[in-house]
């Protein structure tokens, strides 16, 4: 009989630590159903790292590596610089357009994981696509588990942005979104969704589509917040 997963278990997911992360990620790629079955147990059957912690660990690693794609002169930073330049931005304190672009990029990519985490924690579990009998906290476990494989791939892909021209950043971002959607969909489909094959496919598409939509919301929100903050902080006006 499955024990009811509650808020105490979710808190343990976030704040407890173990060293089984790589095994857990490997299982989510090779046999996601095994990992999702463990998610219904209070201590993950004693074999796996909780999904929220796994996702946070990947985000932490991405933060350590982001100097590669958010460093001075990187295509992403150049895209922000060009945006300020096209807007005719002028700083009251004499901060250059190049400096504004770098500062905006650092702020945007710095706050994005926080916004993303809050959105996923409180909005993703509200949609009961996992089926009956899943508590809010169990849906949190499931949701983050579904996103771990795609997040692990992003760690390998994002450094490539340092080699791309700023003119293709929008297209590259679109391609990354589609890839993440496909990985999320296959993970949730293989995770043990109940029902006919068609029903499982539709649920998997719905779950992956919801994650993609929430990621877009997080990106847009942080882009606006970062640019507004920099504009206010440095007295930016546009011509």
MIGURO-612382 format. One record per residue: residue number from 1; x, y, z of N, C-alpha, C in turn; residue in one letter. Coordinates in Angstrom, 2 decimals. Layout:
residues N
NUM,X,Y,Z,X,Y,Z,X,Y,Z,a .
...
//
This chain:
residues 239
1,0.85,-1.20,0.00,0.00,0.00,0.00,0.89,1.25,0.00,x .
2,0.55,2.22,-0.83,1.34,3.43,-0.94,1.05,4.37,0.22,x .
3,2.10,4.86,0.89,1.92,5.83,1.96,1.61,7.20,1.36,x .
4,0.86,8.00,2.08,0.53,9.34,1.62,1.75,10.24,1.77,x .
5,2.12,10.90,0.67,3.27,11.79,0.67,2.80,13.19,1.07,x .
6,3.38,13.75,2.11,2.96,15.05,2.60,4.06,16.08,2.59,x .
7,3.80,17.23,3.23,4.74,18.34,3.20,6.04,18.02,3.94,x .
8,5.98,17.18,4.98,7.21,16.80,5.69,8.17,16.08,4.76,x .
9,7.61,15.20,3.93,8.45,14.46,2.98,9.04,15.40,1.93,x .
10,8.23,16.39,1.49,8.73,17.34,0.50,9.85,18.18,1.09,x .
11,9.71,18.59,2.35,10.76,19.38,3.00,12.05,18.57,3.09,x .
12,11.92,17.26,3.34,13.10,16.40,3.39,13.78,16.30,2.04,x .
13,12.97,16.31,0.98,13.52,16.28,-0.37,14.47,17.45,-0.61,x .
14,14.07,18.62,-0.14,14.82,19.84,-0.44,16.05,20.01,0.44,x .
15,15.95,19.68,1.73,17.00,20.03,2.66,17.93,18.89,3.06,x .
16,17.53,17.62,2.84,18.41,16.51,3.15,19.40,16.30,2.01,x .
17,20.53,15.66,2.29,21.55,15.47,1.27,21.98,14.01,1.19,x .
18,22.35,13.55,-0.01,22.97,12.24,-0.16,23.86,12.25,-1.39,x .
19,24.51,11.13,-1.69,25.48,11.10,-2.78,25.04,10.16,-3.91,x .
20,23.74,9.98,-4.10,23.25,9.03,-5.10,22.68,9.71,-6.33,x .
21,23.07,10.95,-6.54,22.49,11.73,-7.62,22.71,11.14,-9.01,x .
22,23.95,10.74,-9.30,24.24,10.23,-10.64,23.45,8.95,-10.95,x .
23,23.33,8.09,-9.94,22.53,6.88,-10.13,21.07,7.23,-10.40,x .
24,20.57,8.22,-9.70,19.19,8.63,-9.87,18.95,9.21,-11.27,x .
25,19.88,10.05,-11.74,19.76,10.61,-13.08,19.81,9.51,-14.12,x .
26,20.73,8.56,-13.92,20.84,7.44,-14.85,19.55,6.63,-14.91,x .
27,18.93,6.41,-13.76,17.68,5.66,-13.71,16.56,6.42,-14.40,x .
28,16.54,7.74,-14.27,15.51,8.54,-14.92,15.64,8.48,-16.44,x .
29,16.84,8.23,-16.93,17.03,8.05,-18.37,16.70,6.63,-18.80,x .
30,17.16,5.65,-18.04,17.02,4.27,-18.48,15.70,3.64,-18.08,x .
31,15.19,3.96,-16.90,13.95,3.36,-16.42,13.20,4.32,-15.50,x .
32,12.62,5.38,-16.10,11.95,6.39,-15.27,10.83,5.82,-14.41,x .
33,10.20,4.75,-14.85,9.12,4.17,-14.06,9.63,3.70,-12.70,x .
34,10.84,3.16,-12.66,11.43,2.71,-11.40,11.61,3.89,-10.44,x .
35,12.10,4.99,-10.96,12.31,6.18,-10.12,10.97,6.75,-9.65,x .
36,9.99,6.80,-10.54,8.68,7.36,-10.17,7.96,6.48,-9.15,x .
37,8.19,5.19,-9.22,7.61,4.30,-8.19,8.25,4.58,-6.84,x .
38,9.56,4.85,-6.84,10.25,5.17,-5.60,9.76,6.50,-5.02,x .
39,9.29,7.40,-5.88,8.81,8.70,-5.43,7.57,8.57,-4.54,x .
40,6.89,7.44,-4.61,5.70,7.23,-3.79,6.06,6.74,-2.39,x .
41,7.32,6.50,-2.15,7.79,6.07,-0.84,8.39,7.26,-0.10,x .
42,8.21,7.31,1.22,8.68,8.45,2.01,10.16,8.71,1.81,x .
43,11.00,7.67,1.84,12.45,7.87,1.74,13.00,7.38,0.41,x .
44,12.15,7.38,-0.61,12.58,7.01,-1.96,13.19,5.61,-2.00,x .
45,12.61,4.71,-1.22,13.05,3.31,-1.13,14.50,3.17,-0.69,x .
46,15.06,4.25,-0.18,16.44,4.22,0.30,17.48,4.11,-0.79,x .
47,17.07,4.31,-2.06,18.00,4.11,-3.17,18.26,5.35,-4.01,x .
48,17.33,6.32,-3.97,17.43,7.42,-4.92,17.47,8.79,-4.24,x .
49,18.07,9.74,-4.95,18.09,11.12,-4.50,16.77,11.78,-4.88,x .
50,16.14,12.51,-3.97,14.87,13.18,-4.27,14.96,14.09,-5.49,x .
51,13.90,14.13,-6.25,13.90,14.84,-7.53,14.12,16.34,-7.39,x .
52,13.54,16.97,-6.36,13.74,18.41,-6.18,15.22,18.71,-5.97,x .
53,15.87,17.88,-5.14,17.28,18.09,-4.86,18.13,17.83,-6.10,x .
54,17.76,16.83,-6.88,18.48,16.57,-8.12,18.43,17.78,-9.05,x .
55,17.22,18.31,-9.21,17.03,19.46,-10.10,17.82,20.66,-9.60,x .
56,17.76,20.90,-8.29,18.50,22.02,-7.70,20.01,21.84,-7.87,x .
57,20.48,20.60,-7.78,21.91,20.33,-7.96,22.35,20.65,-9.38,x .
58,21.51,20.30,-10.35,21.82,20.60,-11.75,21.82,22.11,-11.98,x .
59,20.86,22.80,-11.38,20.80,24.26,-11.50,22.05,24.89,-10.87,x .
60,22.48,24.35,-9.73,23.68,24.87,-9.07,24.90,24.68,-9.95,x .
61,24.99,23.52,-10.60,26.11,23.27,-11.51,26.06,24.23,-12.69,x .
62,24.87,24.47,-13.21,24.72,25.41,-14.32,25.16,26.81,-13.90,x .
63,24.85,27.19,-12.66,25.26,28.50,-12.16,26.77,28.63,-12.09,x .
64,27.45,27.52,-11.73,28.91,27.54,-11.68,29.52,27.66,-13.07,x .
65,28.84,27.10,-14.06,29.38,27.07,-15.42,28.92,28.24,-16.29,x .
66,27.97,29.04,-15.78,27.36,30.02,-16.66,28.32,31.14,-17.08,x .
67,29.49,31.23,-16.43,30.47,32.21,-16.89,30.86,31.93,-18.35,x .
68,30.65,30.68,-18.81,31.00,30.33,-20.18,30.07,31.03,-21.16,x .
69,28.76,31.06,-20.84,27.82,31.66,-21.79,27.27,33.02,-21.35,x .
70,27.67,33.48,-20.15,27.25,34.82,-19.71,28.48,35.68,-19.40,x .
71,29.62,35.28,-19.92,30.82,36.06,-19.71,30.92,37.23,-20.65,x .
72,31.84,38.13,-20.35,32.05,39.30,-21.19,32.39,38.88,-22.62,x .
73,31.69,39.45,-23.59,31.93,39.13,-24.99,31.21,37.91,-25.50,x .
74,30.48,37.20,-24.63,29.73,36.02,-25.09,28.55,36.46,-25.94,x .
75,28.07,35.59,-26.85,26.94,35.95,-27.73,25.69,36.38,-26.96,x .
76,25.41,35.74,-25.83,24.23,36.13,-25.07,24.35,37.56,-24.53,x .
77,25.53,37.88,-24.01,25.75,39.24,-23.52,25.68,40.22,-24.68,x .
78,26.27,39.85,-25.81,26.23,40.73,-26.98,24.80,40.99,-27.43,x .
79,23.92,40.00,-27.27,22.52,40.19,-27.65,21.86,41.25,-26.76,x .
80,22.18,41.24,-25.45,21.63,42.27,-24.55,22.23,43.64,-24.86,x .
81,23.52,43.66,-25.15,24.17,44.92,-25.51,23.51,45.52,-26.75,x .
82,23.26,44.67,-27.73,22.64,45.14,-28.96,21.23,45.65,-28.70,x .
83,20.53,45.00,-27.76,19.19,45.45,-27.41,19.21,46.85,-26.82,x .
84,20.13,47.11,-25.89,20.27,48.45,-25.32,20.69,49.45,-26.38,x .
85,21.58,49.00,-27.27,22.07,49.91,-28.33,20.94,50.27,-29.29,x .
86,20.14,49.27,-29.68,19.03,49.53,-30.60,17.99,50.46,-29.98,x .
87,17.85,50.39,-28.64,16.88,51.23,-27.95,17.42,52.64,-27.70,x .
88,18.68,52.86,-28.06,19.29,54.16,-27.83,19.46,54.46,-26.35,x .
89,19.81,53.44,-25.57,19.91,53.58,-24.11,21.07,54.50,-23.72,x .
90,20.78,55.37,-22.76,21.80,56.27,-22.22,21.69,56.23,-20.71,x .
91,22.79,56.01,-20.02,22.80,55.93,-18.56,23.12,57.29,-17.96,x .
92,22.35,57.68,-16.93,22.57,58.97,-16.28,23.95,59.02,-15.62,x .
93,24.46,57.86,-15.20,25.76,57.83,-14.54,26.92,57.60,-15.48,x .
94,26.64,57.57,-16.76,27.70,57.38,-17.74,28.10,55.94,-17.98,x .
95,27.31,54.99,-17.46,27.60,53.57,-17.69,27.44,53.27,-19.17,x .
96,28.41,52.60,-19.76,28.36,52.32,-21.20,27.31,51.27,-21.53,x .
97,26.92,51.23,-22.79,25.95,50.25,-23.26,26.48,48.83,-23.05,x .
98,27.78,48.66,-23.26,28.39,47.35,-23.06,28.28,46.90,-21.61,x .
99,28.52,47.81,-20.69,28.41,47.48,-19.27,26.97,47.19,-18.88,x .
100,26.03,47.94,-19.43,24.61,47.70,-19.16,24.20,46.30,-19.61,x .
101,24.68,45.90,-20.79,24.35,44.58,-21.31,24.89,43.47,-20.42,x .
102,26.14,43.64,-19.97,26.74,42.63,-19.10,26.02,42.53,-17.76,x .
103,25.70,43.68,-17.19,25.01,43.69,-15.89,23.62,43.06,-16.02,x .
104,22.91,43.41,-17.09,21.57,42.85,-17.30,21.63,41.34,-17.45,x .
105,22.61,40.84,-18.20,22.73,39.40,-18.41,22.99,38.67,-17.09,x .
106,23.88,39.22,-16.28,24.20,38.59,-14.99,22.97,38.56,-14.09,x .
107,22.25,39.67,-14.02,21.05,39.71,-13.19,19.97,38.77,-13.68,x .
108,19.74,38.76,-14.98,18.68,37.93,-15.55,18.97,36.45,-15.33,x .
109,20.19,36.02,-15.62,20.52,34.61,-15.45,20.72,34.25,-13.98,x .
110,20.94,35.26,-13.14,21.08,35.00,-11.71,19.74,34.75,-11.03,x .
111,18.72,35.53,-11.42,17.41,35.39,-10.77,16.52,34.36,-11.46,x .
112,16.87,33.96,-12.68,16.01,33.03,-13.41,15.76,31.72,-12.66,x .
113,16.81,31.05,-12.10,16.54,29.79,-11.40,15.60,29.96,-10.20,x .
114,15.68,31.12,-9.54,14.80,31.35,-8.38,13.36,31.47,-8.83,x .
115,13.14,32.26,-9.88,11.79,32.41,-10.43,11.27,31.08,-10.95,x .
116,12.13,30.36,-11.64,11.77,29.05,-12.19,11.37,28.09,-11.07,x .
117,12.16,28.04,-10.01,11.86,27.15,-8.89,10.51,27.48,-8.26,x .
118,10.25,28.76,-8.01,8.99,29.15,-7.38,7.79,28.81,-8.26,x .
119,7.93,29.04,-9.54,6.84,28.73,-10.47,6.58,27.23,-10.50,x .
120,7.64,26.45,-10.58,7.46,24.99,-10.64,6.91,24.43,-9.33,x .
121,7.35,24.98,-8.21,6.90,24.49,-6.92,5.41,24.73,-6.69,x .
122,4.93,25.91,-7.10,3.58,26.29,-6.73,2.55,26.21,-7.86,x .
123,3.00,26.19,-9.12,2.04,26.15,-10.22,2.00,24.80,-10.93,x .
124,3.16,24.18,-11.15,3.19,22.91,-11.86,2.32,21.83,-11.21,x .
125,2.32,21.69,-9.86,1.54,20.62,-9.23,0.03,20.87,-9.24,x .
126,-0.41,22.07,-9.62,-1.84,22.36,-9.59,-2.61,21.64,-10.69,x .
127,-1.91,21.24,-11.74,-2.55,20.55,-12.85,-2.47,19.04,-12.60,x .
128,-3.62,18.39,-12.35,-3.63,16.96,-11.94,-3.51,15.98,-13.11,x .
129,-2.52,16.19,-13.96,-2.37,15.32,-15.13,-1.73,13.98,-14.79,x .
130,-1.20,13.85,-13.57,-0.58,12.58,-13.19,-1.63,11.54,-12.81,x .
131,-2.87,11.94,-12.66,-3.93,10.98,-12.35,-4.41,11.08,-10.93,x .
132,-5.39,10.26,-10.60,-5.99,10.28,-9.27,-5.02,9.70,-8.23,x .
133,-5.24,10.14,-6.98,-4.46,9.59,-5.88,-3.11,10.21,-5.68,x .
134,-2.82,11.31,-6.37,-1.53,11.98,-6.19,-1.74,13.26,-5.38,x .
135,-1.03,13.37,-4.26,-1.11,14.57,-3.44,-0.33,15.70,-4.11,x .
136,-0.49,16.91,-3.59,0.25,18.06,-4.11,1.75,17.79,-4.06,x .
137,2.22,17.27,-2.91,3.65,17.04,-2.74,4.17,15.94,-3.67,x .
138,3.36,14.91,-3.90,3.77,13.85,-4.81,3.86,14.38,-6.24,x .
139,2.93,15.28,-6.60,3.00,15.88,-7.93,4.24,16.76,-8.08,x .
140,4.67,17.38,-6.97,5.93,18.13,-7.00,7.08,17.17,-7.29,x .
141,7.10,16.05,-6.58,8.15,15.05,-6.81,8.15,14.58,-8.27,x .
142,6.98,14.26,-8.77,6.86,13.80,-10.15,7.30,14.88,-11.14,x .
143,6.84,16.10,-10.91,7.14,17.18,-11.84,8.63,17.44,-11.98,x .
144,9.34,17.52,-10.84,10.77,17.76,-10.91,11.51,16.55,-11.46,x .
145,11.01,15.35,-11.17,11.63,14.15,-11.72,11.55,14.16,-13.24,x .
146,10.41,14.58,-13.77,10.24,14.65,-15.21,11.24,15.62,-15.85,x .
147,11.59,16.69,-15.13,12.45,17.72,-15.71,13.94,17.45,-15.55,x .
148,14.32,16.49,-14.72,15.74,16.23,-14.48,16.49,15.80,-15.75,x .
149,15.99,14.85,-16.55,16.74,14.46,-17.74,16.99,15.62,-18.71,x .
150,15.97,16.43,-18.97,16.16,17.56,-19.89,17.12,18.58,-19.29,x .
151,17.04,18.79,-17.97,17.96,19.73,-17.32,19.40,19.24,-17.43,x .
152,19.60,17.93,-17.33,20.95,17.37,-17.44,21.52,17.56,-18.84,x .
153,20.65,17.52,-19.84,21.09,17.74,-21.23,21.47,19.20,-21.43,x .
154,20.71,20.11,-20.81,21.00,21.53,-20.95,22.40,21.89,-20.46,x .
155,22.87,21.16,-19.43,24.22,21.39,-18.92,25.25,21.16,-20.02,x .
156,24.98,20.20,-20.89,25.91,19.88,-21.98,25.76,20.82,-23.16,x .
157,24.55,21.35,-23.35,24.27,22.15,-24.53,24.61,23.63,-24.33,x .
158,24.29,24.18,-23.16,24.43,25.62,-22.96,25.83,26.16,-23.23,x .
159,26.93,25.45,-22.88,28.25,26.00,-23.20,28.44,26.25,-24.70,x .
160,27.68,25.55,-25.54,27.81,25.74,-26.99,27.39,27.13,-27.43,x .
161,26.59,27.82,-26.60,26.15,29.16,-26.97,27.33,30.13,-27.07,x .
162,28.43,29.80,-26.40,29.61,30.66,-26.46,30.23,30.65,-27.85,x .
163,29.88,29.66,-28.67,30.46,29.53,-30.00,29.54,30.04,-31.09,x .
164,28.33,30.45,-30.73,27.33,30.86,-31.72,27.26,32.38,-31.82,x .
165,26.93,32.90,-33.00,26.75,34.35,-33.14,25.48,34.80,-32.44,x .
166,25.48,36.03,-31.95,24.32,36.54,-31.22,23.06,36.58,-32.08,x .
167,23.23,36.63,-33.39,22.08,36.71,-34.30,21.21,35.45,-34.30,x .
168,21.77,34.33,-33.82,20.99,33.08,-33.84,20.51,32.69,-32.45,x .
169,20.67,33.57,-31.46,20.29,33.23,-30.10,18.81,32.92,-29.96,x .
170,17.97,33.69,-30.66,16.52,33.44,-30.59,16.18,32.08,-31.15,x .
171,16.74,31.75,-32.32,16.48,30.45,-32.94,17.03,29.32,-32.08,x .
172,18.19,29.54,-31.49,18.80,28.53,-30.63,17.93,28.29,-29.40,x .
173,17.40,29.36,-28.83,16.52,29.24,-27.67,15.26,28.46,-28.02,x .
174,14.72,28.71,-29.20,13.53,27.97,-29.65,13.85,26.49,-29.79,x .
175,15.02,26.17,-30.37,15.41,24.77,-30.56,15.60,24.07,-29.21,x .
176,16.19,24.77,-28.23,16.38,24.20,-26.90,15.03,23.90,-26.25,x .
177,14.08,24.81,-26.44,12.75,24.61,-25.88,12.07,23.37,-26.44,x .
178,12.18,23.18,-27.73,11.58,22.00,-28.38,12.26,20.72,-27.90,x .
179,13.59,20.75,-27.79,14.32,19.57,-27.33,13.91,19.22,-25.90,x .
180,13.84,20.22,-25.03,13.43,19.97,-23.64,12.01,19.41,-23.59,x .
181,11.13,19.94,-24.43,9.75,19.45,-24.50,9.71,17.96,-24.86,x .
182,10.49,17.57,-25.85,10.51,16.17,-26.29,11.07,15.25,-25.22,x .
183,12.13,15.69,-24.55,12.72,14.87,-23.48,11.75,14.74,-22.32,x .
184,11.11,15.85,-21.92,10.14,15.80,-20.83,8.97,14.89,-21.17,x .
185,8.51,14.97,-22.42,7.36,14.16,-22.84,7.69,12.67,-22.78,x .
186,8.87,12.28,-23.28,9.21,10.86,-23.27,9.44,10.35,-21.85,x .
187,9.98,11.23,-20.98,10.20,10.82,-19.59,8.88,10.56,-18.90,x .
188,7.93,11.48,-19.02,6.64,11.29,-18.36,5.86,10.14,-18.97,x .
189,5.98,9.93,-20.28,5.28,8.82,-20.94,5.78,7.48,-20.41,x .
190,7.08,7.37,-20.18,7.68,6.12,-19.71,7.64,5.98,-18.20,x .
191,7.11,7.00,-17.51,7.16,7.01,-16.05,6.08,6.16,-15.41,x .
192,5.14,5.67,-16.19,4.10,4.83,-15.61,2.74,5.48,-15.55,x .
193,2.47,6.41,-16.46,1.13,7.00,-16.53,0.11,5.92,-16.81,x .
194,-1.05,6.04,-16.19,-2.09,5.03,-16.36,-2.99,5.37,-17.55,x .
195,-3.68,4.35,-18.06,-4.62,4.54,-19.14,-4.13,3.93,-20.44,x .
196,-4.91,4.13,-21.48,-4.56,3.61,-22.79,-3.32,4.33,-23.34,x .
197,-2.76,3.78,-24.41,-1.57,4.38,-25.01,-1.85,5.81,-25.44,x .
198,-3.02,6.05,-26.05,-3.37,7.39,-26.51,-3.50,8.34,-25.33,x .
199,-4.13,7.87,-24.26,-4.30,8.71,-23.07,-2.95,9.05,-22.45,x .
200,-2.04,8.09,-22.42,-0.71,8.33,-21.88,0.05,9.34,-22.73,x .
201,-0.08,9.22,-24.05,0.59,10.16,-24.95,0.06,11.58,-24.73,x .
202,-1.26,11.71,-24.63,-1.86,13.03,-24.45,-1.46,13.64,-23.11,x .
203,-1.42,12.80,-22.07,-1.00,13.30,-20.75,0.46,13.74,-20.79,x .
204,1.30,12.93,-21.43,2.73,13.26,-21.51,2.94,14.57,-22.27,x .
205,2.20,14.74,-23.37,2.30,15.98,-24.14,1.81,17.16,-23.30,x .
206,0.72,16.94,-22.56,0.18,18.00,-21.72,1.15,18.41,-20.63,x .
207,1.79,17.44,-19.98,2.76,17.73,-18.93,3.99,18.46,-19.47,x .
208,4.51,17.95,-20.60,5.69,18.59,-21.20,5.34,19.99,-21.71,x .
209,4.15,20.14,-22.26,3.71,21.44,-22.74,3.55,22.43,-21.60,x .
210,3.05,21.96,-20.47,2.91,22.83,-19.30,4.27,23.31,-18.80,x .
211,5.23,22.40,-18.74,6.58,22.78,-18.31,7.18,23.81,-19.28,x .
212,6.99,23.57,-20.58,7.51,24.52,-21.57,6.87,25.89,-21.40,x .
213,5.56,25.90,-21.20,4.84,27.18,-21.01,5.35,27.90,-19.77,x .
214,5.50,27.18,-18.66,5.97,27.80,-17.42,7.40,28.30,-17.56,x .
215,8.22,27.59,-18.33,9.59,28.06,-18.58,9.58,29.36,-19.38,x .
216,8.69,29.44,-20.35,8.57,30.67,-21.14,8.14,31.83,-20.26,x .
217,7.16,31.56,-19.38,6.71,32.59,-18.43,7.87,33.04,-17.55,x .
218,8.66,32.07,-17.06,9.80,32.40,-16.20,10.82,33.24,-16.96,x .
219,11.10,32.87,-18.21,12.06,33.62,-19.02,11.60,35.04,-19.26,x .
220,10.35,35.19,-19.68,9.83,36.53,-19.97,9.83,37.39,-18.71,x .
221,9.41,36.79,-17.58,9.35,37.53,-16.32,10.72,38.03,-15.90,x .
222,11.72,37.14,-15.99,13.06,37.54,-15.55,13.71,38.53,-16.53,x .
223,13.41,38.38,-17.82,13.93,39.33,-18.80,13.42,40.73,-18.48,x .
224,12.11,40.84,-18.26,11.51,42.14,-17.97,12.04,42.69,-16.65,x .
225,12.07,41.82,-15.62,12.52,42.26,-14.29,13.98,42.72,-14.33,x .
226,14.83,41.96,-15.03,16.24,42.30,-15.10,16.49,43.62,-15.82,x .
227,15.83,43.81,-16.94,16.02,45.04,-17.72,15.45,46.25,-16.97,x .
228,14.28,46.07,-16.35,13.70,47.17,-15.57,14.61,47.53,-14.40,x .
229,15.13,46.52,-13.70,16.03,46.78,-12.57,17.25,47.57,-13.02,x .
230,17.90,47.12,-14.08,19.11,47.79,-14.56,18.78,49.21,-15.01,x .
231,17.65,49.36,-15.67,17.26,50.70,-16.15,17.05,51.67,-15.00,x .
232,16.38,51.19,-13.94,16.14,52.05,-12.77,17.43,52.29,-12.00,x .
233,18.19,51.20,-11.80,19.42,51.29,-10.99,20.44,52.24,-11.62,x .
234,20.54,52.25,-12.95,21.55,53.05,-13.61,20.96,54.26,-14.34,x .
235,19.72,54.58,-14.06,19.10,55.78,-14.64,19.10,55.78,-16.15,x .
236,18.70,54.63,-16.73,18.74,54.49,-18.19,17.54,55.15,-18.84,x .
237,17.79,55.95,-19.85,16.73,56.50,-20.68,16.98,56.08,-22.12,x .
238,15.93,56.03,-22.91,16.06,55.60,-24.31,15.72,56.73,-25.25,x .
239,16.44,56.73,-26.37,16.22,57.79,-27.33,15.27,57.40,-28.43,x .
//
